[in-house]
Amino acid sequence: MGILYNTVMLQQELKRQFVIDKLKEQGITHSQNGTSIENLSYDDLKYELVKAAFREIDAENGENTWF
């Protein structure tokens, strides 16, 4: 059981590190409430990445309008 637990924890940390790297590529080092991204959980990191993606959408472009 210890090996399985370690494998799952390693996988979670790798996913977390991947999202941190993506945020750093975009120049984001802190969340919108001021917390360092290094201290955020995986779910909070995903949320920050989604918000960053929405900020990059050009709403003035006709192809990006919703209706």
Predicted model as a PDB file, atoms N, CA, C, CB and O in Angstrom, pLDDT in the B-factor column:
MODEL        1                                                                  
ATOM      1  N   MET A   1       0.817  -1.187   0.000  1.00 64.00           N  
ATOM      2  CA  MET A   1       0.000   0.000   0.000  1.00 64.00           C  
ATOM      3  C   MET A   1       0.868   1.260   0.000  1.00 64.00           C  
ATOM      4  CB  MET A   1      -0.933  -0.007   1.200  1.00 64.00           C  
ATOM      5  O   MET A   1       0.453   2.282  -0.547  1.00 64.00           O  
ATOM      6  N   GLY A   2       2.036   1.214   0.587  1.00 88.00           N  
ATOM      7  CA  GLY A   2       2.912   2.376   0.632  1.00 88.00           C  
ATOM      8  C   GLY A   2       3.391   2.791  -0.744  1.00 88.00           C  
ATOM      9  O   GLY A   2       3.517   3.983  -1.022  1.00 88.00           O  
ATOM     10  N   ILE A   3       3.662   1.816  -1.614  1.00 93.00           N  
ATOM     11  CA  ILE A   3       4.136   2.127  -2.961  1.00 93.00           C  
ATOM     12  C   ILE A   3       3.044   2.814  -3.763  1.00 93.00           C  
ATOM     13  CB  ILE A   3       4.602   0.852  -3.679  1.00 93.00           C  
ATOM     14  O   ILE A   3       3.313   3.777  -4.481  1.00 93.00           O  
ATOM     15  N   LEU A   4       1.825   2.332  -3.648  1.00 94.00           N  
ATOM     16  CA  LEU A   4       0.704   2.940  -4.360  1.00 94.00           C  
ATOM     17  C   LEU A   4       0.483   4.376  -3.896  1.00 94.00           C  
ATOM     18  CB  LEU A   4      -0.573   2.114  -4.155  1.00 94.00           C  
ATOM     19  O   LEU A   4       0.280   5.273  -4.715  1.00 94.00           O  
ATOM     20  N   TYR A   5       0.521   4.592  -2.599  1.00 94.00           N  
ATOM     21  CA  TYR A   5       0.345   5.940  -2.046  1.00 94.00           C  
ATOM     22  C   TYR A   5       1.428   6.876  -2.562  1.00 94.00           C  
ATOM     23  CB  TYR A   5       0.365   5.905  -0.504  1.00 94.00           C  
ATOM     24  O   TYR A   5       1.141   8.000  -2.973  1.00 94.00           O  
ATOM     25  N   ASN A   6       2.672   6.412  -2.541  1.00 94.00           N  
ATOM     26  CA  ASN A   6       3.778   7.248  -3.018  1.00 94.00           C  
ATOM     27  C   ASN A   6       3.637   7.572  -4.497  1.00 94.00           C  
ATOM     28  CB  ASN A   6       5.112   6.557  -2.767  1.00 94.00           C  
ATOM     29  O   ASN A   6       3.946   8.685  -4.920  1.00 94.00           O  
ATOM     30  N   THR A   7       3.176   6.616  -5.279  1.00 95.00           N  
ATOM     31  CA  THR A   7       2.977   6.832  -6.707  1.00 95.00           C  
ATOM     32  C   THR A   7       1.896   7.871  -6.959  1.00 95.00           C  
ATOM     33  CB  THR A   7       2.617   5.523  -7.400  1.00 95.00           C  
ATOM     34  O   THR A   7       2.061   8.747  -7.807  1.00 95.00           O  
ATOM     35  N   VAL A   8       0.802   7.781  -6.235  1.00 93.00           N  
ATOM     36  CA  VAL A   8      -0.296   8.742  -6.395  1.00 93.00           C  
ATOM     37  C   VAL A   8       0.156  10.133  -5.969  1.00 93.00           C  
ATOM     38  CB  VAL A   8      -1.532   8.304  -5.573  1.00 93.00           C  
ATOM     39  O   VAL A   8      -0.156  11.117  -6.640  1.00 93.00           O  
ATOM     40  N   MET A   9       0.880  10.225  -4.874  1.00 94.00           N  
ATOM     41  CA  MET A   9       1.354  11.528  -4.400  1.00 94.00           C  
ATOM     42  C   MET A   9       2.346  12.136  -5.388  1.00 94.00           C  
ATOM     43  CB  MET A   9       2.005  11.392  -3.011  1.00 94.00           C  
ATOM     44  O   MET A   9       2.322  13.347  -5.609  1.00 94.00           O  
ATOM     45  N   LEU A  10       3.212  11.328  -5.982  1.00 95.00           N  
ATOM     46  CA  LEU A  10       4.150  11.813  -6.979  1.00 95.00           C  
ATOM     47  C   LEU A  10       3.406  12.320  -8.210  1.00 95.00           C  
ATOM     48  CB  LEU A  10       5.138  10.710  -7.366  1.00 95.00           C  
ATOM     49  O   LEU A  10       3.755  13.361  -8.767  1.00 95.00           O  
ATOM     50  N   GLN A  11       2.388  11.586  -8.629  1.00 95.00           N  
ATOM     51  CA  GLN A  11       1.593  11.995  -9.785  1.00 95.00           C  
ATOM     52  C   GLN A  11       0.893  13.319  -9.509  1.00 95.00           C  
ATOM     53  CB  GLN A  11       0.564  10.913 -10.144  1.00 95.00           C  
ATOM     54  O   GLN A  11       0.866  14.190 -10.378  1.00 95.00           O  
ATOM     55  N   GLN A  12       0.331  13.484  -8.330  1.00 94.00           N  
ATOM     56  CA  GLN A  12      -0.335  14.738  -7.971  1.00 94.00           C  
ATOM     57  C   GLN A  12       0.657  15.901  -7.963  1.00 94.00           C  
ATOM     58  CB  GLN A  12      -1.012  14.612  -6.595  1.00 94.00           C  
ATOM     59  O   GLN A  12       0.330  16.994  -8.425  1.00 94.00           O  
ATOM     60  N   GLU A  13       1.850  15.679  -7.451  1.00 95.00           N  
ATOM     61  CA  GLU A  13       2.861  16.731  -7.407  1.00 95.00           C  
ATOM     62  C   GLU A  13       3.338  17.094  -8.809  1.00 95.00           C  
ATOM     63  CB  GLU A  13       4.047  16.295  -6.545  1.00 95.00           C  
ATOM     64  O   GLU A  13       3.595  18.265  -9.089  1.00 95.00           O  
ATOM     65  N   LEU A  14       3.457  16.113  -9.684  1.00 96.00           N  
ATOM     66  CA  LEU A  14       3.850  16.394 -11.063  1.00 96.00           C  
ATOM     67  C   LEU A  14       2.793  17.224 -11.777  1.00 96.00           C  
ATOM     68  CB  LEU A  14       4.096  15.091 -11.823  1.00 96.00           C  
ATOM     69  O   LEU A  14       3.127  18.144 -12.523  1.00 96.00           O  
ATOM     70  N   LYS A  15       1.520  16.907 -11.556  1.00 96.00           N  
ATOM     71  CA  LYS A  15       0.444  17.699 -12.164  1.00 96.00           C  
ATOM     72  C   LYS A  15       0.460  19.123 -11.616  1.00 96.00           C  
ATOM     73  CB  LYS A  15      -0.934  17.041 -11.904  1.00 96.00           C  
ATOM     74  O   LYS A  15       0.287  20.086 -12.363  1.00 96.00           O  
ATOM     75  N   ARG A  16       0.668  19.247 -10.321  1.00 96.00           N  
ATOM     76  CA  ARG A  16       0.718  20.554  -9.668  1.00 96.00           C  
ATOM     77  C   ARG A  16       1.886  21.376 -10.239  1.00 96.00           C  
ATOM     78  CB  ARG A  16       0.863  20.390  -8.123  1.00 96.00           C  
ATOM     79  O   ARG A  16       1.729  22.565 -10.516  1.00 96.00           O  
ATOM     80  N   GLN A  17       3.041  20.750 -10.412  1.00 97.00           N  
ATOM     81  CA  GLN A  17       4.220  21.432 -10.926  1.00 97.00           C  
ATOM     82  C   GLN A  17       4.010  21.853 -12.375  1.00 97.00           C  
ATOM     83  CB  GLN A  17       5.454  20.532 -10.807  1.00 97.00           C  
ATOM     84  O   GLN A  17       4.494  22.907 -12.787  1.00 97.00           O  
ATOM     85  N   PHE A  18       3.293  21.042 -13.155  1.00 97.00           N  
ATOM     86  CA  PHE A  18       2.998  21.378 -14.549  1.00 97.00           C  
ATOM     87  C   PHE A  18       2.175  22.664 -14.624  1.00 97.00           C  
ATOM     88  CB  PHE A  18       2.245  20.218 -15.240  1.00 97.00           C  
ATOM     89  O   PHE A  18       2.464  23.544 -15.434  1.00 97.00           O  
ATOM     90  N   VAL A  19       1.156  22.769 -13.782  1.00 96.00           N  
ATOM     91  CA  VAL A  19       0.307  23.966 -13.780  1.00 96.00           C  
ATOM     92  C   VAL A  19       1.105  25.178 -13.304  1.00 96.00           C  
ATOM     93  CB  VAL A  19      -0.937  23.754 -12.879  1.00 96.00           C  
ATOM     94  O   VAL A  19       0.941  26.272 -13.844  1.00 96.00           O  
ATOM     95  N   ILE A  20       1.958  25.000 -12.311  1.00 97.00           N  
ATOM     96  CA  ILE A  20       2.804  26.102 -11.839  1.00 97.00           C  
ATOM     97  C   ILE A  20       3.701  26.593 -12.974  1.00 97.00           C  
ATOM     98  CB  ILE A  20       3.664  25.657 -10.624  1.00 97.00           C  
ATOM     99  O   ILE A  20       3.864  27.800 -13.158  1.00 97.00           O  
ATOM    100  N   ASP A  21       4.280  25.670 -13.732  1.00 97.00           N  
ATOM    101  CA  ASP A  21       5.132  26.060 -14.861  1.00 97.00           C  
ATOM    102  C   ASP A  21       4.351  26.828 -15.910  1.00 97.00           C  
ATOM    103  CB  ASP A  21       5.771  24.832 -15.494  1.00 97.00           C  
ATOM    104  O   ASP A  21       4.853  27.809 -16.460  1.00 97.00           O  
ATOM    105  N   LYS A  22       3.127  26.396 -16.197  1.00 96.00           N  
ATOM    106  CA  LYS A  22       2.290  27.109 -17.175  1.00 96.00           C  
ATOM    107  C   LYS A  22       1.973  28.524 -16.705  1.00 96.00           C  
ATOM    108  CB  LYS A  22       0.985  26.339 -17.426  1.00 96.00           C  
ATOM    109  O   LYS A  22       1.993  29.462 -17.501  1.00 96.00           O  
ATOM    110  N   LEU A  23       1.682  28.680 -15.418  1.00 96.00           N  
ATOM    111  CA  LEU A  23       1.393  30.012 -14.882  1.00 96.00           C  
ATOM    112  C   LEU A  23       2.641  30.898 -14.938  1.00 96.00           C  
ATOM    113  CB  LEU A  23       0.874  29.911 -13.431  1.00 96.00           C  
ATOM    114  O   LEU A  23       2.545  32.080 -15.268  1.00 96.00           O  
ATOM    115  N   LYS A  24       3.791  30.343 -14.622  1.00 96.00           N  
ATOM    116  CA  LYS A  24       5.030  31.123 -14.661  1.00 96.00           C  
ATOM    117  C   LYS A  24       5.378  31.542 -16.079  1.00 96.00           C  
ATOM    118  CB  LYS A  24       6.181  30.324 -14.060  1.00 96.00           C  
ATOM    119  O   LYS A  24       5.932  32.622 -16.281  1.00 96.00           O  
ATOM    120  N   GLU A  25       5.061  30.699 -17.076  1.00 95.00           N  
ATOM    121  CA  GLU A  25       5.277  31.060 -18.475  1.00 95.00           C  
ATOM    122  C   GLU A  25       4.481  32.302 -18.846  1.00 95.00           C  
ATOM    123  CB  GLU A  25       4.895  29.898 -19.393  1.00 95.00           C  
ATOM    124  O   GLU A  25       4.907  33.088 -19.692  1.00 95.00           O  
ATOM    125  N   GLN A  26       3.330  32.480 -18.215  1.00 93.00           N  
ATOM    126  CA  GLN A  26       2.486  33.637 -18.481  1.00 93.00           C  
ATOM    127  C   GLN A  26       2.827  34.809 -17.573  1.00 93.00           C  
ATOM    128  CB  GLN A  26       1.028  33.267 -18.317  1.00 93.00           C  
ATOM    129  O   GLN A  26       2.176  35.851 -17.633  1.00 93.00           O  
ATOM    130  N   GLY A  27       3.842  34.646 -16.732  1.00 94.00           N  
ATOM    131  CA  GLY A  27       4.282  35.723 -15.859  1.00 94.00           C  
ATOM    132  C   GLY A  27       3.489  35.850 -14.576  1.00 94.00           C  
ATOM    133  O   GLY A  27       3.546  36.886 -13.914  1.00 94.00           O  
ATOM    134  N   ILE A  28       2.754  34.818 -14.215  1.00 94.00           N  
ATOM    135  CA  ILE A  28       1.930  34.857 -13.005  1.00 94.00           C  
ATOM    136  C   ILE A  28       2.693  34.175 -11.871  1.00 94.00           C  
ATOM    137  CB  ILE A  28       0.542  34.165 -13.241  1.00 94.00           C  
ATOM    138  O   ILE A  28       3.048  33.000 -11.974  1.00 94.00           O  
ATOM    139  N   THR A  29       2.943  34.910 -10.797  1.00 95.00           N  
ATOM    140  CA  THR A  29       3.655  34.351  -9.650  1.00 95.00           C  
ATOM    141  C   THR A  29       2.799  34.353  -8.394  1.00 95.00           C  
ATOM    142  CB  THR A  29       4.933  35.126  -9.399  1.00 95.00           C  
ATOM    143  O   THR A  29       3.129  33.682  -7.415  1.00 95.00           O  
ATOM    144  N   HIS A  30       1.695  35.108  -8.414  1.00 95.00           N  
ATOM    145  CA  HIS A  30       0.799  35.182  -7.256  1.00 95.00           C  
ATOM    146  C   HIS A  30      -0.646  35.075  -7.741  1.00 95.00           C  
ATOM    147  CB  HIS A  30       1.020  36.511  -6.455  1.00 95.00           C  
ATOM    148  O   HIS A  30      -0.969  35.468  -8.861  1.00 95.00           O  
ATOM    149  N   SER A  31      -1.500  34.541  -6.886  1.00 93.00           N  
ATOM    150  CA  SER A  31      -2.923  34.479  -7.207  1.00 93.00           C  
ATOM    151  C   SER A  31      -3.520  35.878  -7.102  1.00 93.00           C  
ATOM    152  CB  SER A  31      -3.667  33.488  -6.264  1.00 93.00           C  
ATOM    153  O   SER A  31      -2.842  36.812  -6.674  1.00 93.00           O  
ATOM    154  N   GLN A  32      -4.757  36.022  -7.482  1.00 89.00           N  
ATOM    155  CA  GLN A  32      -5.386  37.338  -7.424  1.00 89.00           C  
ATOM    156  C   GLN A  32      -5.580  37.826  -6.000  1.00 89.00           C  
ATOM    157  CB  GLN A  32      -6.715  37.307  -8.131  1.00 89.00           C  
ATOM    158  O   GLN A  32      -5.731  39.027  -5.778  1.00 89.00           O  
ATOM    159  N   ASN A  33      -5.580  36.922  -5.029  1.00 89.00           N  
ATOM    160  CA  ASN A  33      -5.682  37.379  -3.634  1.00 89.00           C  
ATOM    161  C   ASN A  33      -4.317  37.490  -2.979  1.00 89.00           C  
ATOM    162  CB  ASN A  33      -6.563  36.430  -2.825  1.00 89.00           C  
ATOM    163  O   ASN A  33      -4.239  37.635  -1.759  1.00 89.00           O  
ATOM    164  N   GLY A  34      -3.226  37.425  -3.760  1.00 93.00           N  
ATOM    165  CA  GLY A  34      -1.896  37.717  -3.247  1.00 93.00           C  
ATOM    166  C   GLY A  34      -1.085  36.543  -2.743  1.00 93.00           C  
ATOM    167  O   GLY A  34       0.043  36.732  -2.289  1.00 93.00           O  
ATOM    168  N   THR A  35      -1.625  35.335  -2.809  1.00 94.00           N  
ATOM    169  CA  THR A  35      -0.913  34.149  -2.345  1.00 94.00           C  
ATOM    170  C   THR A  35       0.055  33.680  -3.431  1.00 94.00           C  
ATOM    171  CB  THR A  35      -1.908  33.017  -1.970  1.00 94.00           C  
ATOM    172  O   THR A  35      -0.297  33.650  -4.610  1.00 94.00           O  
ATOM    173  N   SER A  36       1.257  33.320  -3.037  1.00 96.00           N  
ATOM    174  CA  SER A  36       2.229  32.790  -3.987  1.00 96.00           C  
ATOM    175  C   SER A  36       1.677  31.504  -4.604  1.00 96.00           C  
ATOM    176  CB  SER A  36       3.600  32.530  -3.295  1.00 96.00           C  
ATOM    177  O   SER A  36       1.068  30.692  -3.907  1.00 96.00           O  
ATOM    178  N   ILE A  37       1.888  31.318  -5.898  1.00 96.00           N  
ATOM    179  CA  ILE A  37       1.360  30.116  -6.550  1.00 96.00           C  
ATOM    180  C   ILE A  37       2.040  28.860  -6.030  1.00 96.00           C  
ATOM    181  CB  ILE A  37       1.534  30.210  -8.064  1.00 96.00           C  
ATOM    182  O   ILE A  37       1.487  27.767  -6.148  1.00 96.00           O  
ATOM    183  N   GLU A  38       3.221  28.997  -5.461  1.00 95.00           N  
ATOM    184  CA  GLU A  38       3.923  27.845  -4.895  1.00 95.00           C  
ATOM    185  C   GLU A  38       3.174  27.273  -3.686  1.00 95.00           C  
ATOM    186  CB  GLU A  38       5.348  28.242  -4.490  1.00 95.00           C  
ATOM    187  O   GLU A  38       3.349  26.104  -3.343  1.00 95.00           O  
ATOM    188  N   ASN A  39       2.342  28.096  -3.045  1.00 95.00           N  
ATOM    189  CA  ASN A  39       1.620  27.673  -1.838  1.00 95.00           C  
ATOM    190  C   ASN A  39       0.183  27.247  -2.105  1.00 95.00           C  
ATOM    191  CB  ASN A  39       1.622  28.785  -0.833  1.00 95.00           C  
ATOM    192  O   ASN A  39      -0.528  26.889  -1.167  1.00 95.00           O  
ATOM    193  N   LEU A  40      -0.260  27.275  -3.349  1.00 95.00           N  
ATOM    194  CA  LEU A  40      -1.643  26.940  -3.672  1.00 95.00           C  
ATOM    195  C   LEU A  40      -1.816  25.445  -3.893  1.00 95.00           C  
ATOM    196  CB  LEU A  40      -2.096  27.704  -4.907  1.00 95.00           C  
ATOM    197  O   LEU A  40      -0.874  24.742  -4.260  1.00 95.00           O  
ATOM    198  N   SER A  41      -3.028  24.974  -3.664  1.00 94.00           N  
ATOM    199  CA  SER A  41      -3.350  23.570  -3.939  1.00 94.00           C  
ATOM    200  C   SER A  41      -3.526  23.382  -5.443  1.00 94.00           C  
ATOM    201  CB  SER A  41      -4.640  23.128  -3.173  1.00 94.00           C  
ATOM    202  O   SER A  41      -3.594  24.355  -6.194  1.00 94.00           O  
ATOM    203  N   TYR A  42      -3.597  22.144  -5.871  1.00 95.00           N  
ATOM    204  CA  TYR A  42      -3.760  21.842  -7.290  1.00 95.00           C  
ATOM    205  C   TYR A  42      -5.056  22.437  -7.838  1.00 95.00           C  
ATOM    206  CB  TYR A  42      -3.741  20.328  -7.514  1.00 95.00           C  
ATOM    207  O   TYR A  42      -5.068  23.003  -8.931  1.00 95.00           O  
ATOM    208  N   ASP A  43      -6.134  22.313  -7.087  1.00 95.00           N  
ATOM    209  CA  ASP A  43      -7.414  22.864  -7.540  1.00 95.00           C  
ATOM    210  C   ASP A  43      -7.355  24.389  -7.656  1.00 95.00           C  
ATOM    211  CB  ASP A  43      -8.539  22.455  -6.579  1.00 95.00           C  
ATOM    212  O   ASP A  43      -7.887  24.953  -8.611  1.00 95.00           O  
ATOM    213  N   ASP A  44      -6.718  25.057  -6.701  1.00 95.00           N  
ATOM    214  CA  ASP A  44      -6.575  26.511  -6.774  1.00 95.00           C  
ATOM    215  C   ASP A  44      -5.692  26.913  -7.951  1.00 95.00           C  
ATOM    216  CB  ASP A  44      -5.990  27.059  -5.464  1.00 95.00           C  
ATOM    217  O   ASP A  44      -5.946  27.927  -8.601  1.00 95.00           O  
ATOM    218  N   LEU A  45      -4.670  26.130  -8.225  1.00 96.00           N  
ATOM    219  CA  LEU A  45      -3.799  26.415  -9.370  1.00 96.00           C  
ATOM    220  C   LEU A  45      -4.560  26.285 -10.684  1.00 96.00           C  
ATOM    221  CB  LEU A  45      -2.588  25.471  -9.370  1.00 96.00           C  
ATOM    222  O   LEU A  45      -4.397  27.108 -11.585  1.00 96.00           O  
ATOM    223  N   LYS A  46      -5.390  25.253 -10.791  1.00 96.00           N  
ATOM    224  CA  LYS A  46      -6.197  25.091 -12.007  1.00 96.00           C  
ATOM    225  C   LYS A  46      -7.118  26.286 -12.197  1.00 96.00           C  
ATOM    226  CB  LYS A  46      -7.023  23.789 -11.946  1.00 96.00           C  
ATOM    227  O   LYS A  46      -7.293  26.768 -13.316  1.00 96.00           O  
ATOM    228  N   TYR A  47      -7.705  26.763 -11.111  1.00 96.00           N  
ATOM    229  CA  TYR A  47      -8.601  27.908 -11.164  1.00 96.00           C  
ATOM    230  C   TYR A  47      -7.849  29.147 -11.660  1.00 96.00           C  
ATOM    231  CB  TYR A  47      -9.224  28.171  -9.776  1.00 96.00           C  
ATOM    232  O   TYR A  47      -8.363  29.886 -12.500  1.00 96.00           O  
ATOM    233  N   GLU A  48      -6.643  29.375 -11.148  1.00 95.00           N  
ATOM    234  CA  GLU A  48      -5.838  30.513 -11.582  1.00 95.00           C  
ATOM    235  C   GLU A  48      -5.468  30.392 -13.058  1.00 95.00           C  
ATOM    236  CB  GLU A  48      -4.571  30.626 -10.728  1.00 95.00           C  
ATOM    237  O   GLU A  48      -5.433  31.396 -13.769  1.00 95.00           O  
ATOM    238  N   LEU A  49      -5.193  29.177 -13.524  1.00 95.00           N  
ATOM    239  CA  LEU A  49      -4.852  28.965 -14.925  1.00 95.00           C  
ATOM    240  C   LEU A  49      -6.043  29.259 -15.832  1.00 95.00           C  
ATOM    241  CB  LEU A  49      -4.367  27.535 -15.141  1.00 95.00           C  
ATOM    242  O   LEU A  49      -5.876  29.830 -16.910  1.00 95.00           O  
ATOM    243  N   VAL A  50      -7.229  28.875 -15.407  1.00 94.00           N  
ATOM    244  CA  VAL A  50      -8.432  29.164 -16.192  1.00 94.00           C  
ATOM    245  C   VAL A  50      -8.677  30.666 -16.251  1.00 94.00           C  
ATOM    246  CB  VAL A  50      -9.660  28.446 -15.594  1.00 94.00           C  
ATOM    247  O   VAL A  50      -9.014  31.197 -17.310  1.00 94.00           O  
ATOM    248  N   LYS A  51      -8.511  31.356 -15.124  1.00 93.00           N  
ATOM    249  CA  LYS A  51      -8.693  32.809 -15.122  1.00 93.00           C  
ATOM    250  C   LYS A  51      -7.678  33.486 -16.031  1.00 93.00           C  
ATOM    251  CB  LYS A  51      -8.573  33.363 -13.698  1.00 93.00           C  
ATOM    252  O   LYS A  51      -8.008  34.455 -16.714  1.00 93.00           O  
ATOM    253  N   ALA A  52      -6.458  32.989 -16.046  1.00 92.00           N  
ATOM    254  CA  ALA A  52      -5.426  33.548 -16.919  1.00 92.00           C  
ATOM    255  C   ALA A  52      -5.789  33.330 -18.389  1.00 92.00           C  
ATOM    256  CB  ALA A  52      -4.053  32.916 -16.607  1.00 92.00           C  
ATOM    257  O   ALA A  52      -5.551  34.202 -19.224  1.00 92.00           O  
ATOM    258  N   ALA A  53      -6.359  32.177 -18.702  1.00 90.00           N  
ATOM    259  CA  ALA A  53      -6.769  31.895 -20.077  1.00 90.00           C  
ATOM    260  C   ALA A  53      -7.895  32.826 -20.508  1.00 90.00           C  
ATOM    261  CB  ALA A  53      -7.210  30.431 -20.218  1.00 90.00           C  
ATOM    262  O   ALA A  53      -7.912  33.280 -21.652  1.00 90.00           O  
ATOM    263  N   PHE A  54      -8.834  33.117 -19.614  1.00 85.00           N  
ATOM    264  CA  PHE A  54      -9.921  34.031 -19.950  1.00 85.00           C  
ATOM    265  C   PHE A  54      -9.408  35.453 -20.176  1.00 85.00           C  
ATOM    266  CB  PHE A  54     -10.974  34.024 -18.845  1.00 85.00           C  
ATOM    267  O   PHE A  54      -9.956  36.189 -20.997  1.00 85.00           O  
ATOM    268  N   ARG A  55      -8.359  35.839 -19.450  1.00 84.00           N  
ATOM    269  CA  ARG A  55      -7.803  37.179 -19.625  1.00 84.00           C  
ATOM    270  C   ARG A  55      -7.159  37.347 -20.994  1.00 84.00           C  
ATOM    271  CB  ARG A  55      -6.784  37.472 -18.536  1.00 84.00           C  
ATOM    272  O   ARG A  55      -7.046  38.469 -21.487  1.00 84.00           O  
ATOM    273  N   GLU A  56      -6.736  36.254 -21.615  1.00 80.00           N  
ATOM    274  CA  GLU A  56      -6.080  36.318 -22.911  1.00 80.00           C  
ATOM    275  C   GLU A  56      -7.063  36.365 -24.077  1.00 80.00           C  
ATOM    276  CB  GLU A  56      -5.168  35.141 -23.072  1.00 80.00           C  
ATOM    277  O   GLU A  56      -6.658  36.654 -25.202  1.00 80.00           O  
ATOM    278  N   ILE A  57      -8.319  36.095 -23.841  1.00 72.00           N  
ATOM    279  CA  ILE A  57      -9.310  36.087 -24.916  1.00 72.00           C  
ATOM    280  C   ILE A  57      -9.620  37.523 -25.332  1.00 72.00           C  
ATOM    281  CB  ILE A  57     -10.607  35.353 -24.470  1.00 72.00           C  
ATOM    282  O   ILE A  57      -9.911  38.380 -24.497  1.00 72.00           O  
ATOM    283  N   ASP A  58      -9.553  37.763 -26.622  1.00 65.00           N  
ATOM    284  CA  ASP A  58      -9.860  39.082 -27.165  1.00 65.00           C  
ATOM    285  C   ASP A  58     -11.365  39.145 -27.433  1.00 65.00           C  
ATOM    286  CB  ASP A  58      -9.035  39.368 -28.474  1.00 65.00           C  
ATOM    287  O   ASP A  58     -11.840  38.641 -28.451  1.00 65.00           O  
ATOM    288  N   ALA A  59     -12.103  39.758 -26.529  1.00 59.00           N  
ATOM    289  CA  ALA A  59     -13.560  39.807 -26.642  1.00 59.00           C  
ATOM    290  C   ALA A  59     -14.023  40.708 -27.781  1.00 59.00           C  
ATOM    291  CB  ALA A  59     -14.165  40.284 -25.337  1.00 59.00           C  
ATOM    292  O   ALA A  59     -15.158  40.585 -28.241  1.00 59.00           O  
ATOM    293  N   GLU A  60     -13.172  41.597 -28.237  1.00 66.00           N  
ATOM    294  CA  GLU A  60     -13.542  42.495 -29.325  1.00 66.00           C  
ATOM    295  C   GLU A  60     -13.515  41.782 -30.674  1.00 66.00           C  
ATOM    296  CB  GLU A  60     -12.609  43.698 -29.354  1.00 66.00           C  
ATOM    297  O   GLU A  60     -14.161  42.235 -31.619  1.00 66.00           O  
ATOM    298  N   ASN A  61     -12.794  40.695 -30.779  1.00 70.00           N  
ATOM    299  CA  ASN A  61     -12.702  39.934 -32.003  1.00 70.00           C  
ATOM    300  C   ASN A  61     -14.043  39.244 -32.267  1.00 70.00           C  
ATOM    301  CB  ASN A  61     -11.551  38.905 -31.923  1.00 70.00           C  
ATOM    302  O   ASN A  61     -14.610  38.635 -31.360  1.00 70.00           O  
ATOM    303  N   GLY A  62     -14.543  39.330 -33.473  1.00 66.00           N  
ATOM    304  CA  GLY A  62     -15.840  38.749 -33.828  1.00 66.00           C  
ATOM    305  C   GLY A  62     -15.912  37.242 -33.645  1.00 66.00           C  
ATOM    306  O   GLY A  62     -16.982  36.713 -33.346  1.00 66.00           O  
ATOM    307  N   GLU A  63     -14.809  36.546 -33.817  1.00 69.00           N  
ATOM    308  CA  GLU A  63     -14.793  35.100 -33.666  1.00 69.00           C  
ATOM    309  C   GLU A  63     -14.921  34.671 -32.204  1.00 69.00           C  
ATOM    310  CB  GLU A  63     -13.520  34.536 -34.259  1.00 69.00           C  
ATOM    311  O   GLU A  63     -15.273  33.524 -31.928  1.00 69.00           O  
ATOM    312  N   ASN A  64     -14.642  35.565 -31.276  1.00 60.00           N  
ATOM    313  CA  ASN A  64     -14.658  35.217 -29.866  1.00 60.00           C  
ATOM    314  C   ASN A  64     -15.936  35.653 -29.143  1.00 60.00           C  
ATOM    315  CB  ASN A  64     -13.471  35.828 -29.194  1.00 60.00           C  
ATOM    316  O   ASN A  64     -16.032  35.517 -27.923  1.00 60.00           O  
ATOM    317  N   THR A  65     -16.898  36.165 -29.873  1.00 64.00           N  
ATOM    318  CA  THR A  65     -18.145  36.555 -29.213  1.00 64.00           C  
ATOM    319  C   THR A  65     -18.998  35.333 -28.950  1.00 64.00           C  
ATOM    320  CB  THR A  65     -18.922  37.574 -30.064  1.00 64.00           C  
ATOM    321  O   THR A  65     -18.922  34.351 -29.689  1.00 64.00           O  
ATOM    322  N   TRP A  66     -19.784  35.377 -27.937  1.00 64.00           N  
ATOM    323  CA  TRP A  66     -20.576  34.225 -27.526  1.00 64.00           C  
ATOM    324  C   TRP A  66     -21.940  34.182 -28.200  1.00 64.00           C  
ATOM    325  CB  TRP A  66     -20.751  34.230 -26.031  1.00 64.00           C  
ATOM    326  O   TRP A  66     -22.537  33.112 -28.321  1.00 64.00           O  
ATOM    327  N   PHE A  67     -22.433  35.316 -28.634  1.00 56.00           N  
ATOM    328  CA  PHE A  67     -23.735  35.311 -29.284  1.00 56.00           C  
ATOM    329  C   PHE A  67     -23.848  36.373 -30.297  1.00 56.00           C  
ATOM    330  CB  PHE A  67     -24.819  35.461 -28.301  1.00 56.00           C  
ATOM    331  O   PHE A  67     -24.889  36.504 -30.940  1.00 56.00           O  
TER     332      PHE A  67                                                      
ENDMDL                                                                          
END                                                                             
